[in-house]
Structure formats: structure tokens, C-alpha cells
């Protein structure tokens, strides 16, 4: 081994060793709790753990961040991701309203009548009965394949939500596009496209599992740009449609609508 090779090898190993040491030091300061190991493994390889420990967010806000990580290729099973969100909420969640130094939550606007327990129950029932959770997710329940609805009410008005249910757009945005694959043995796999290049493709399959494939081993690789969602205009009564819209509009990242 010549001197030049040894120097290059040492310089190459140095940053890796420093990174591993830094992650280890950060992990030692993390509070104990279910999901700690998953958080350290899934998030700590790309991010400074201090990015999380310096924030205080609601479960809905943490859910949105974790889902964004998944869309960008974070690797983990659905149970592991749920544990990460539980850990972040428990360890770095927003203090409850009324706690010392925390301003009380403002009262709803006059035109925002809070949902009753019956309306919340009916809304969650409709989400399940109409198959919404087979593609979408609310809190801890549902699939990662379609857009997350946990905070839909914070970014969409009631009119926009109703329109998306009655007259879904024909096309979907790039970050929500689906994919259809056929493997070398003839198996068809569908899911949400996360990312791809000239050699491989990463997807969230219909069972909400992260999977990676080599394109050379696929018979078919097709990006689905059309929206698979059907209109619910004739699939529920006007009363149920209004109830579902009100329920979705109430989902703004709070623990309870």
C-alpha cells in the first residue's frame, strides 16, 4: 500500500467516522420512548437530530413531515413510521393549551361551528365505508399510497374539498402520481411513485410498503398520471356528502377535530 493510497483512505474514512460519532452523540441525548430506535435509524441518517429536538409540533404536523420524508424516499414499514410519529409527538410535541407559558388556543371563528361527537363518528365511519382509507391516511389510520388527509382542512376550503369529492381532477400532481410495474415473473404491482432514475424505481405499494426495483428486471414500468379517484356525487346522500366535507374541513392537524 503506497503512501498516497493510505492518505486518501484515511481522508475518506475520516468524515464517515465523524458522522457516525456525531449521530451516536446526538442519540445519547434523545429521551427514551417507543419509536426512539426507528426515529434514530430512519431520520438520523439524513438529518441532524437537533432539527427535531428543537421543534414542538402537533401530531398532525409531525405526520405531515414524516409523510413528506416517505415521499422523498425514507425507508421504513408502516408500523415503524407510526412509531416515529408517536415518538416525535410524545417527546417533541406541542404542550397542551393552558400549560405554563403557553397561550390558550383561540376560539373558533363564528362561522366555524365545532363538530359534535356524533358528526365526528359519522365522518370517520364514512371514510371507512366509502373506501377512502384504502388510499388516504388520517392520523394513525389508512394508507400512504394517496395524499395524506390529516391536515387537509388547513390547506383546502370546504368548497375545494367538496369539489374534489364530486368532480375529481383528471390528472394528479407529480408528487402523487401512481405507478404500475410488471416484474420478470409476470407479477403486477401498483402503488405510489416515490422516485426513479435510469436504473431503479422506488414506490409505496398498495399495502403501504416501501419497495425498490431494478428497471432491468421489470417487464413494464408505467407512470400513471390519471386520477383513479371516482366521483362520490352519486355514491352518497347529499346529507352524508355534507357531513363528510365538514369532517374533512375540520382536520387541521389538531389531536381532535
Secondary structure, 3 states (H helix, E strand, C coil): CCHHHHHHHHHHHHHHHHHHHHHHHHHHCCCCCCCHHHHHHHHHCCCCCHHHHCCCECHHHHHHHHHHHHHCCCCCCHHHHHHHHHHHHHHHECCCCCCCCCCCCCCCCCCCCCCCHHHHHHHHHHHHHCCHHHCCEECCEECCCCCECCCHHHHCCHHHHHHHHHCCCCECCHHHCEEEEEECCCCEEEEEEEEECCCEEEEEECCCCEEEEEHHHEEEEEEECECCCCCCCCCCCHHHHHHHHHHHHCCCCCCCC
